[in-house]
Amino acid sequence: MAELAPGDPAPAFTLTDASDRPVSLSDYAGGNVIVYFYPAALTPGCTIQAIDFSAAAKDFAAAGYAVLGISPDHPDKLARFTAQEHLHLALLADPDRRTIKDYGAWGARVIWGKSVEGVIRSTFVIEVDGSGQGVIAQARYGVRAAGHVERLRSALGI
């Protein structure tokens, strides 16, 4: 998959959240959205990242950014993850990996020294115009879970 870069159109999506409600990029028309892709709910690195995003959610919202996490998990697993970790952000299910692939967040990655296909931990800052069309403002691929949210906050001046 090709990587997205600042200025590229953000692929539109409609995915189901942990409560089985549809969420679309166009729902955020006229706003800014941080979309982060992570490999799997209820795993150590993904839990660190989700807790960090959840803890910063109010600050992001005050600065005009909504936060959406996307993984290939099903809504029921996302609901367990949200409840278990007391998360305060929207987690979206992409079990067919279509949106993950559209954003270039699927490909080869190394786990325990072995190359496997999977979700490449990635984060995008998207500006959504009044008609619901998004444009990539920032694209970060291969981010590390620990410290990522703090680095993003700093880059956005939050």
DAJO-V260302 format. One record per pair of residues at least 12 apart in sequence whose C-alpha atoms are under 6 Angstrom apart, sorted by the first residue. I is the first residue (numbers start at 1). J is the second residue. D is the distance in Angstrom with one decimal. If there is no record, write none. Layout:
BEGIN
I,J,D  I,J,D
END
This chain:
BEGIN
1,104,4.9  2,104,5.5  3,104,4.9  5,139,5.8  6,136,4.8  6,137,4.7  6,138,5.3  7,135,5.9  7,136,5.4  8,135,5.7  8,136,5.4  9,134,5.9  9,135,4.5  10,134,4.8  10,135,4.9  10,136,5.5  12,25,5.9  13,25,5.8  15,92,5.9  16,92,5.5  16,93,5.5  17,91,5.6  17,92,4.3  18,75,4.5  18,78,5.0  18,79,4.6  26,132,4.0  29,128,5.2  29,129,5.4  29,130,4.8  29,132,4.3  30,128,5.4  30,129,4.7  30,130,4.4  31,128,5.4  32,65,4.9  32,126,5.6  32,127,4.6  32,128,5.8  33,65,5.2  33,66,4.7  33,67,5.8  33,125,5.8  33,126,5.1  34,67,4.8  34,124,5.6  34,125,4.6  35,68,4.8  35,69,5.8  35,123,5.7  35,124,5.2  36,69,4.9  36,122,5.7  36,123,4.2  37,69,5.9  37,70,4.8  37,71,5.8  37,121,5.5  37,122,5.2  38,71,5.3  38,121,5.0  39,71,5.8  39,119,4.9  42,81,5.9  45,145,5.6  49,145,5.1  54,87,5.5  54,88,5.1  54,89,5.7  68,90,5.2  68,91,5.8  69,91,4.6  70,91,5.8  70,92,4.8  71,93,5.7  71,94,5.8  72,93,5.8  72,94,4.5  72,95,4.2  72,97,5.9  73,93,5.4  73,95,5.6  74,93,5.3  75,93,5.7  105,119,5.7  105,120,4.9  106,118,5.5  106,119,4.6  106,120,5.5  120,142,5.7  121,142,5.2  121,143,5.7  122,140,5.5  122,141,4.4  122,142,5.7  122,143,5.9  123,140,5.2  124,138,5.4  124,139,4.6  125,137,5.3  125,138,4.9
END
